[in-house]
Amino acid sequence: SLTPKQILDNLSIPLIGIIPDSESVTRAANIGEPVVYDHKSAAGNAYADTVARYLGDSVPYTLLHEGPRSIRSRLFGSKRVHLHDE
């Protein structure tokens, strides 16, 4: 799989959002409700953040980590990062 930076380099267009693969998307589709209404899901929050960026707000990107994180990372680390200079 490609990193966000590799995708940006290949497409040469600005990034406005990263939507994670999530079961909440399937669940929302099955009940006929937009996933953006699910404020507990990573996908719902990512869609909301993407819309906010599209509308001009400065919202940091959220990166989802695969696998377990260390205790230090959980206590002091942040999942919200800037992927490019603003």
Backbone as a chain_set.jsonl record, in Angstrom:
{"seq": "SLTPKQILDNLSIPLIGIIPDSESVTRAANIGEPVVYDHKSAAGNAYADTVARYLGDSVPYTLLHEGPRSIRSRLFGSKRVHLHDE", "coords": {"N": [[0.838, -1.181, 0.0], [0.364, 2.301, -0.583], [1.915, 5.2, 0.857], [0.522, 8.241, 2.247], [2.159, 10.402, 1.369], [3.431, 9.303, -0.912], [1.219, 8.961, -2.565], [0.415, 11.631, -2.902], [2.679, 12.598, -4.266], [2.518, 11.107, -6.646], [0.025, 11.849, -7.759], [0.037, 14.617, -7.846], [-1.719, 16.561, -6.804], [-3.524, 18.563, -4.4], [-3.98, 17.304, -1.091], [-6.969, 16.603, 0.605], [-8.16, 14.935, 2.372], [-8.071, 11.856, 4.261], [-9.606, 8.896, 4.243], [-10.275, 6.285, 6.308], [-10.44, 2.706, 5.866], [-13.284, 1.102, 7.013], [-15.536, -0.733, 9.109], [-17.7, 0.682, 9.896], [-18.583, 2.175, 7.763], [-19.817, 0.318, 6.064], [-21.83, -0.54, 7.82], [-23.265, 1.855, 8.164], [-24.168, 2.247, 5.55], [-25.853, 0.045, 5.283], [-27.953, 0.663, 7.027], [-28.853, 2.92, 5.924], [-27.917, 5.456, 6.594], [-25.803, 8.304, 6.576], [-22.306, 7.849, 7.077], [-20.937, 9.914, 8.246], [-22.483, 10.852, 10.282], [-21.901, 9.202, 12.369], [-20.234, 9.793, 14.993], [-18.473, 8.423, 16.549], [-16.973, 6.805, 14.97], [-13.955, 6.248, 13.116], [-13.98, 6.674, 10.364], [-16.261, 8.297, 10.009], [-15.476, 10.624, 11.4], [-13.256, 11.287, 9.847], [-14.44, 11.937, 7.38], [-15.905, 14.211, 8.181], [-13.787, 15.906, 8.925], [-12.553, 16.187, 6.422], [-14.489, 17.54, 4.924], [-14.541, 19.914, 6.388], [-11.949, 20.875, 5.832], [-12.205, 21.24, 3.062], [-13.983, 23.339, 3.074], [-12.353, 25.323, 3.934], [-11.283, 25.381, 6.515], [-8.584, 24.929, 8.85], [-7.564, 21.942, 9.579], [-5.907, 19.431, 11.319], [-4.467, 16.382, 10.019], [-5.527, 13.054, 10.659], [-3.835, 10.197, 11.474], [-4.16, 6.755, 11.275], [-3.024, 4.109, 13.216], [-1.619, 0.974, 12.528], [-1.787, -2.08, 14.226], [-0.459, -2.821, 17.567], [0.334, -0.132, 19.834], [3.027, 1.397, 21.586], [3.286, 1.897, 25.186], [4.391, 4.371, 25.834], [3.924, 5.766, 23.452], [1.13, 5.767, 23.435], [0.613, 7.324, 25.697], [2.003, 9.774, 25.302], [2.09, 10.295, 22.605], [0.665, 11.604, 19.565], [-2.089, 11.267, 17.388], [-2.791, 13.03, 15.494], [-1.528, 14.782, 12.863], [0.381, 17.032, 10.785], [0.515, 16.632, 7.384], [1.737, 17.993, 5.36], [3.407, 21.072, 4.56], [1.88, 24.098, 5.59]], "CA": [[0.0, 0.0, 0.0], [1.122, 3.546, -0.698], [1.787, 6.178, 1.931], [-0.088, 9.489, 1.757], [3.152, 11.19, 0.626], [3.594, 8.686, -2.234], [0.01, 9.263, -3.347], [0.512, 13.04, -3.272], [3.719, 12.734, -5.289], [2.045, 10.508, -7.895], [-1.128, 12.556, -8.323], [0.336, 16.053, -7.975], [-2.878, 17.372, -6.437], [-3.55, 18.742, -2.946], [-4.706, 16.324, -0.272], [-7.941, 17.216, 1.509], [-8.637, 13.988, 3.366], [-7.727, 10.438, 4.251], [-10.731, 8.172, 4.818], [-9.835, 4.919, 6.587], [-11.349, 1.595, 5.626], [-13.938, 0.888, 8.294], [-16.811, -1.446, 9.114], [-18.77, 1.648, 10.139], [-19.098, 2.599, 6.456], [-20.759, -0.73, 5.652], [-22.967, -0.495, 8.746], [-24.047, 3.049, 7.848], [-24.836, 2.004, 4.265], [-26.927, -0.935, 5.49], [-29.102, 1.276, 7.691], [-29.257, 4.08, 5.133], [-27.539, 6.695, 7.267], [-24.431, 8.67, 6.238], [-21.32, 7.513, 8.113], [-20.483, 11.147, 8.894], [-23.284, 11.019, 11.495], [-21.336, 8.335, 13.405], [-19.113, 10.553, 15.555], [-17.563, 7.508, 17.233], [-16.178, 6.045, 13.998], [-12.827, 6.951, 12.495], [-14.385, 7.096, 9.021], [-17.174, 9.433, 10.159], [-14.68, 11.797, 11.764], [-12.402, 11.643, 8.706], [-15.291, 12.643, 6.412], [-16.195, 15.538, 8.729], [-12.557, 16.689, 8.804], [-12.33, 16.46, 4.998], [-15.432, 18.602, 4.552], [-14.071, 21.153, 7.018], [-10.802, 21.352, 5.044], [-12.737, 21.704, 1.783], [-14.617, 24.629, 3.33], [-11.328, 26.304, 4.26], [-10.769, 25.293, 7.885], [-7.294, 24.279, 9.022], [-7.778, 20.777, 10.437], [-4.798, 18.485, 11.155], [-4.815, 15.051, 9.535], [-5.458, 11.98, 11.632], [-3.277, 8.966, 10.945], [-4.525, 5.582, 12.054], [-1.881, 3.213, 13.355], [-1.879, -0.446, 12.45], [-1.134, -2.87, 15.251], [-0.372, -2.233, 18.904], [1.217, 1.008, 20.057], [3.722, 1.315, 22.869], [2.688, 2.684, 26.26], [4.886, 5.752, 25.675], [3.211, 6.355, 22.318], [-0.259, 6.009, 23.836], [0.555, 8.397, 26.682], [2.571, 11.046, 24.863], [1.986, 10.45, 21.158], [-0.543, 12.195, 18.999], [-2.45, 10.694, 16.102], [-3.093, 14.112, 14.562], [-0.281, 15.331, 12.354], [0.323, 17.77, 9.523], [1.199, 15.841, 6.362], [2.46, 18.881, 4.445], [3.531, 22.434, 5.065], [0.728, 24.953, 5.289]], "C": [[0.883, 1.244, 0.0], [0.907, 4.429, 0.522], [1.088, 7.418, 1.382], [0.892, 10.342, 0.95], [3.361, 10.621, -0.776], [2.397, 8.991, -3.127], [0.046, 10.716, -3.804], [1.532, 13.259, -4.376], [3.251, 12.216, -6.64], [0.934, 11.315, -8.547], [-0.884, 14.032, -8.585], [-0.897, 16.934, -7.774], [-2.877, 17.525, -4.914], [-4.401, 17.68, -2.257], [-5.709, 17.069, 0.603], [-8.47, 16.221, 2.527], [-8.12, 12.586, 3.158], [-8.865, 9.722, 4.966], [-10.295, 6.729, 5.05], [-10.899, 3.894, 6.2], [-11.972, 1.225, 6.963], [-15.24, 0.114, 8.13], [-17.973, -0.482, 9.321], [-19.37, 2.166, 8.831], [-20.138, 1.596, 5.961], [-22.012, -0.691, 6.517], [-23.871, 0.7, 8.421], [-24.814, 2.863, 6.533], [-26.017, 1.051, 4.434], [-28.15, -0.338, 6.169], [-29.565, 2.547, 6.986], [-28.96, 5.416, 5.782], [-26.098, 7.046, 6.911], [-23.474, 8.392, 7.402], [-20.836, 8.755, 8.85], [-21.297, 11.434, 10.158], [-22.755, 10.179, 12.655], [-20.072, 8.998, 13.953], [-18.13, 9.686, 16.318], [-16.666, 6.749, 16.263], [-15.066, 6.897, 13.399], [-13.212, 7.467, 11.113], [-15.314, 8.308, 9.083], [-16.43, 10.713, 10.49], [-13.79, 12.25, 10.609], [-13.204, 12.376, 7.634], [-15.588, 14.058, 6.895], [-14.975, 16.451, 8.622], [-12.291, 17.097, 7.354], [-13.245, 17.586, 4.522], [-14.99, 19.936, 5.142], [-12.881, 21.733, 6.258], [-11.269, 21.914, 3.704], [-13.361, 23.093, 1.927], [-13.631, 25.686, 3.818], [-10.785, 26.273, 5.668], [-9.422, 24.584, 7.897], [-7.461, 23.16, 10.049], [-6.612, 19.817, 10.24], [-5.308, 17.115, 10.704], [-4.654, 14.034, 10.655], [-4.915, 10.745, 10.934], [-3.665, 7.824, 11.855], [-3.352, 4.616, 12.053], [-2.34, 1.77, 13.276], [-1.152, -1.139, 13.588], [-1.041, -2.143, 16.575], [0.617, -1.082, 18.97], [1.859, 0.848, 21.43], [3.009, 2.175, 23.902], [3.114, 4.146, 26.135], [4.131, 6.461, 24.556], [1.763, 6.662, 22.678], [-0.373, 7.172, 24.811], [0.951, 9.758, 26.119], [2.418, 11.311, 23.37], [0.674, 11.078, 20.755], [-0.813, 11.536, 17.665], [-2.724, 11.777, 15.063], [-1.794, 14.776, 14.156], [-0.558, 16.174, 11.124], [1.14, 16.997, 8.509], [2.006, 16.704, 5.413], [2.51, 20.265, 5.056], [2.329, 23.258, 4.665], [1.147, 26.4, 5.245]], "O": [[2.001, 1.233, 0.516], [-0.157, 4.403, 1.141], [1.066, 7.623, 0.169], [0.502, 10.943, -0.051], [3.459, 11.385, -1.736], [2.559, 9.251, -4.319], [-0.257, 11.009, -4.96], [1.285, 14.016, -5.315], [3.552, 12.817, -7.671], [0.908, 11.449, -9.77], [-1.526, 14.629, -9.45], [-1.092, 17.922, -8.481], [-2.29, 16.701, -4.214], [-5.413, 17.227, -2.792], [-5.356, 18.045, 1.264], [-9.165, 16.618, 3.462], [-7.778, 12.179, 2.047], [-9.067, 9.919, 6.164], [-9.978, 6.02, 4.095], [-12.096, 4.183, 6.208], [-11.255, 1.052, 7.949], [-15.955, 0.281, 7.142], [-19.108, -0.794, 8.96], [-20.538, 2.553, 8.797], [-21.21, 1.981, 5.495], [-23.127, -0.797, 6.006], [-25.095, 0.57, 8.405], [-25.969, 3.273, 6.419], [-27.058, 1.229, 3.803], [-29.271, -0.78, 5.918], [-30.542, 3.174, 7.395], [-29.666, 6.398, 5.551], [-25.239, 6.165, 6.938], [-23.792, 8.664, 8.56], [-20.366, 8.647, 9.982], [-20.843, 12.187, 11.02], [-23.122, 10.419, 13.806], [-18.976, 8.784, 13.436], [-17.059, 10.158, 16.699], [-15.7, 6.115, 16.686], [-15.219, 8.103, 13.203], [-12.819, 8.568, 10.729], [-15.169, 9.242, 8.294], [-16.72, 11.769, 9.927], [-13.589, 13.448, 10.408], [-12.709, 13.334, 7.041], [-15.53, 15.004, 6.11], [-15.102, 17.624, 8.272], [-11.856, 18.218, 7.089], [-12.809, 18.481, 3.797], [-15.057, 20.968, 4.474], [-12.806, 22.946, 6.06], [-10.778, 22.953, 3.262], [-13.278, 23.918, 1.017], [-14.023, 26.821, 4.087], [-9.903, 27.066, 5.997], [-9.154, 23.735, 7.046], [-7.494, 23.416, 11.253], [-6.342, 19.417, 9.108], [-6.449, 16.746, 10.983], [-3.757, 14.145, 11.491], [-5.464, 10.299, 9.927], [-3.514, 7.915, 13.074], [-2.762, 4.342, 11.008], [-3.337, 1.393, 13.891], [-0.003, -0.805, 13.878], [-1.482, -1.0, 16.703], [1.615, -1.062, 18.249], [1.284, 0.229, 22.324], [2.231, 3.064, 23.557], [2.299, 5.051, 26.309], [3.745, 7.621, 24.699], [1.225, 7.694, 22.276], [-1.344, 7.927, 24.763], [0.319, 10.771, 26.42], [2.6, 12.443, 22.923], [-0.297, 11.08, 21.512], [0.111, 11.272, 16.896], [-2.873, 11.475, 13.879], [-1.048, 15.273, 14.999], [-1.608, 16.045, 10.495], [2.32, 16.729, 8.732], [2.885, 16.19, 4.721], [1.743, 20.585, 5.964], [1.819, 23.14, 3.551], [0.316, 27.276, 5.005]]}, "num_chains": 1, "name": "protein.A"}
